[in-house]
Amino acid sequence: MNMNRNIQTFIGCDDEYEESEIVIFGAPFDGTTSYRPGTRFASSHMRNESYGIETYSPYLDLDLTDFKIFDGGDLELPFGNTERVIGIIEDYVAKLIEDNKIPFMIGGEHLVTLGAVRSISKYYPKLHIIHFDAHMDLRDEYIGEKLSHGTVMRRCWEIVGDNKIFQFGIRSGDRTEFYWSKGHLYTNKFNFEGIEKLEEELKDKPIYLTIDLDVLDPSEFPATGTPEAGGVSFKELLFAINKLSKLNIVGLDIVELSPPYDLSGISTALACKLVRELLLILNLNKI
């Protein structure tokens, strides 16, 4: 497994693998996208565009260059074999966990989260998941398929069990998803209300954070495969992730940026800034 630094890196993420505590990598897969494809291009596109932002965050008064972060580039994922794609992600994340790294994955569609959760849950049996999204992603199947970006959180629930998934920003889904979720997981519709309570409730528990960027309103983030009106603002999202800074985040991802629909570049610029803030928040507990 090649752990050489990618030739082109996300801004400020050009350290060597051995000395880094965080590893950022791309999972360029959109094989089950149900509406507008293109998320496979997100990670490489974000590397190019990341040089339009600064390494310094005035929100946190921290700089990416203050820390050691490795960019491993994009995984090589096959077309037409969804289970193998998930397996490749699972194996890569397992290597990172074994080497005491925090995996930070850039999708790709949301199904890529399943590979990371499968792997991390083996090392952290009490894993909890915090999920920001416009959609529940709790269908048991979609058009006859168990593996889909619309079923990913149902598959994750099968791994972690009841009351281990906390959803925020949800505003779309099949009626059966909303009904089924009651008693199985926590869902906060429309916004991040109550997220501050997680600091105490999930204290010291291992956390996987997955952010589907369509949690944002399409007026701020139009370049996604399934845009859904009524979303949160970037400021609200930034507030929410800051409320998670004291939690034990052992892995995370952002997914569902679709560059072909980003004609102005505003969605990619937002996604890059969010990655910077997330990378810095991961380091807050180390200061």
C-alpha positions in Angstrom: 0.0 0.0 0.0 1.7 3.2 -1.2 2.0 5.8 1.6 4.0 8.4 -0.4 2.8 11.9 -0.3 0.5 12.9 -3.3 2.3 15.1 -5.9 -0.5 17.6 -5.6 -1.8 18.1 -2.1 -4.5 20.0 -0.3 -3.1 23.3 0.9 -1.1 22.9 4.0 -1.2 19.1 3.9 2.2 18.3 2.5 3.9 16.5 5.4 5.2 12.9 5.4 3.1 10.0 6.3 5.2 8.8 9.3 5.2 12.1 11.0 1.5 13.0 10.5 -1.4 12.3 12.8 -4.1 13.1 10.2 -4.3 11.6 6.7 -6.6 13.2 4.1 -7.5 11.1 1.1 -10.0 11.0 -1.7 -12.6 8.4 -2.5 -13.7 9.3 -6.1 -16.8 7.1 -6.5 -20.3 8.0 -7.6 -21.5 4.7 -8.9 -24.9 4.7 -7.1 -25.8 8.4 -7.5 -29.5 8.6 -8.0 -29.8 12.0 -9.6 -26.9 14.2 -10.7 -23.5 12.4 -11.0 -20.0 14.0 -10.8 -18.9 13.6 -7.2 -16.1 11.4 -8.3 -14.2 14.6 -9.3 -14.6 16.4 -6.0 -11.3 15.4 -4.2 -9.0 16.2 -7.1 -10.9 19.4 -7.9 -10.7 20.5 -4.3 -6.9 20.1 -4.2 -6.6 22.4 -7.2 -8.9 25.0 -5.7 -7.6 24.8 -2.2 -4.8 27.2 -3.0 -7.5 30.0 -3.3 -7.8 29.9 0.5 -5.3 30.5 3.3 -3.8 28.0 5.6 -4.7 30.3 8.5 -8.2 30.3 10.1 -9.2 33.6 11.7 -12.1 31.7 13.3 -9.8 29.5 15.4 -6.5 31.4 15.3 -4.8 28.3 14.1 -2.9 27.5 10.9 -2.6 24.2 9.0 1.2 24.7 8.9 1.2 24.4 12.7 0.4 20.7 12.4 1.5 17.5 10.5 -1.1 16.4 7.9 -0.5 13.9 5.1 -2.4 13.9 1.8 -2.4 10.5 0.3 -4.1 11.4 -2.9 -7.1 9.5 -4.3 -7.8 5.8 -3.9 -7.9 3.9 -7.2 -11.5 2.6 -7.2 -13.0 0.3 -9.9 -16.1 1.0 -11.9 -19.0 -1.3 -11.8 -18.1 -3.1 -8.5 -19.6 -1.3 -5.6 -18.8 -3.9 -3.0 -15.1 -3.9 -4.0 -15.0 -0.1 -3.8 -16.3 -0.3 -0.2 -13.7 -3.0 0.5 -10.8 -0.9 -0.8 -11.9 2.0 1.4 -12.2 -0.3 4.3 -8.7 -1.7 3.8 -7.1 1.7 3.4 -8.8 3.1 6.5 -7.7 0.0 8.5 -4.1 0.7 7.6 -4.5 4.3 8.9 -6.1 3.2 12.1 -3.4 0.6 12.7 -0.8 3.3 12.2 -2.6 5.5 14.7 -3.8 8.1 12.1 -7.1 9.9 11.9 -8.6 9.2 8.5 -10.3 12.2 6.8 -12.0 11.1 3.6 -13.2 13.3 0.8 -16.0 11.7 -1.3 -17.4 10.9 -3.7 -21.0 10.0 -3.0 -22.2 9.2 0.5 -21.9 5.5 0.2 -18.1 5.7 0.6 -18.8 6.4 4.4 -19.8 2.7 4.8 -16.3 1.5 4.0 -14.8 3.8 6.7 -17.4 2.9 9.3 -17.0 -0.9 8.6 -13.3 -0.5 9.3 -13.3 1.9 12.2 -16.0 0.0 14.1 -13.7 -3.0 14.3 -11.2 -1.0 16.3 -13.8 1.0 18.2 -16.7 -1.3 19.0 -18.6 1.6 20.8 -18.4 3.8 17.8 -21.0 6.6 17.5 -21.8 8.5 14.3 -22.7 12.1 13.9 -24.4 12.7 10.6 -25.1 16.1 8.9 -27.3 15.8 5.9 -30.4 17.0 4.1 -31.5 13.4 3.6 -32.0 10.5 6.1 -30.3 7.9 3.9 -32.1 5.2 5.9 -33.8 3.3 3.1 -33.3 -0.5 3.4 -32.9 -0.6 -0.3 -33.1 1.7 -3.3 -34.4 0.3 -6.6 -33.6 -3.1 -5.3 -30.1 -2.3 -4.2 -28.9 -2.6 -0.6 -25.7 -0.5 -1.3 -26.7 3.0 -2.3 -26.0 6.6 -1.2 -29.7 6.5 -0.2 -29.2 3.5 2.1 -25.8 4.2 3.6 -26.9 5.2 7.1 -29.2 2.2 7.3 -26.1 0.0 6.6 -24.1 2.0 9.2 -26.9 1.4 11.7 -26.6 -2.3 11.1 -23.0 -2.0 12.3 -23.3 0.3 15.3 -26.8 -0.5 16.5 -29.6 1.6 18.1 -29.1 5.0 19.6 -25.6 5.4 18.2 -26.4 7.7 15.2 -27.2 11.4 15.6 -28.6 13.2 12.6 -28.9 16.9 12.1 -30.2 19.1 9.3 -32.5 16.5 7.9 -35.3 17.8 5.7 -36.0 15.1 3.1 -36.7 11.4 2.9 -39.3 8.8 2.4 -42.1 8.6 5.0 -41.0 5.1 6.0 -37.5 6.4 6.8 -38.8 9.0 9.2 -41.1 6.5 10.9 -38.5 3.8 11.1 -35.9 6.1 12.6 -37.9 6.6 15.8 -36.5 4.4 18.5 -33.4 3.5 16.4 -31.5 6.8 16.2 -31.7 10.5 17.0 -32.9 12.8 14.2 -33.0 16.6 14.4 -34.9 18.0 11.5 -34.0 21.2 9.6 -31.1 22.6 11.8 -28.5 21.9 14.5 -30.7 22.6 17.5 -29.5 20.7 20.5 -26.1 19.8 19.1 -24.3 21.4 22.1 -25.8 18.6 24.3 -23.6 16.0 22.5 -20.5 17.3 24.2 -21.6 15.8 27.5 -23.7 12.9 26.1 -20.9 11.6 23.9 -18.0 12.6 26.1 -15.0 10.2 25.6 -16.9 8.0 23.1 -15.3 7.4 19.7 -17.0 9.4 17.1 -17.2 9.2 13.3 -18.4 12.4 11.7 -19.9 12.4 8.3 -20.9 15.6 6.5 -23.0 15.4 3.4 -22.6 18.9 2.0 -26.2 19.0 0.8 -27.0 19.8 4.4 -26.2 23.4 3.2 -28.9 25.4 1.5 -28.5 25.3 -2.3 -28.3 29.1 -2.4 -24.9 28.7 -0.7 -24.0 25.3 -2.0 -25.6 24.5 -5.4 -23.1 22.0 -6.7 -24.4 18.7 -5.3 -26.2 15.7 -6.7 -29.4 16.1 -4.8 -29.9 19.8 -3.8 -32.7 20.3 -1.2 -34.1 23.7 -0.4 -34.4 24.9 3.2 -30.8 24.0 4.3 -28.5 25.6 6.8 -25.9 28.3 6.2 -22.2 28.0 6.2 -22.1 30.0 9.4 -24.5 27.6 11.1 -22.5 24.6 9.9 -19.3 26.2 11.2 -21.0 26.8 14.5 -22.1 23.2 14.7 -18.6 21.7 14.0 -17.1 23.9 16.6 -19.5 22.4 19.1 -17.9 19.0 18.3 -14.3 20.2 18.9 -14.1 18.5 22.3 -15.3 15.1 21.2 -13.1 12.2 20.4 -13.4 12.2 16.6 -11.6 9.1 15.3 -12.5 9.5 11.7 -14.5 11.8 9.4 -15.6 12.6 5.9 -17.2 15.2 3.7 -19.1 14.0 0.6 -21.4 15.0 -2.3 -19.6 18.0 -3.8 -20.3 17.6 -7.6 -17.8 20.0 -9.5 -19.6 19.7 -12.9 -22.4 21.8 -11.3 -20.1 24.3 -9.8 -19.8 26.8 -12.7 -19.1 29.7 -10.4 -16.7 27.8 -8.1 -18.5 28.9 -5.0 -19.4 25.4 -3.8 -15.8 24.2 -4.1 -14.5 27.3 -2.3 -16.9 26.6 0.5 -16.0 22.9 0.7 -12.2 23.8 0.8 -12.8 26.2 3.7 -14.8 23.7 5.6 -12.0 21.1 5.2 -9.5 23.6 6.6 -11.7 24.2 9.6 -12.3 20.5 10.2 -8.6 19.7 10.0 -7.9 22.4 12.6 -10.7 21.4 14.9 -9.2 17.9 14.9 -6.0 19.4 16.3 -7.7 21.5 19.0 -7.5 18.7 21.6 -3.8 18.3 20.9 -2.9 21.8 21.8 
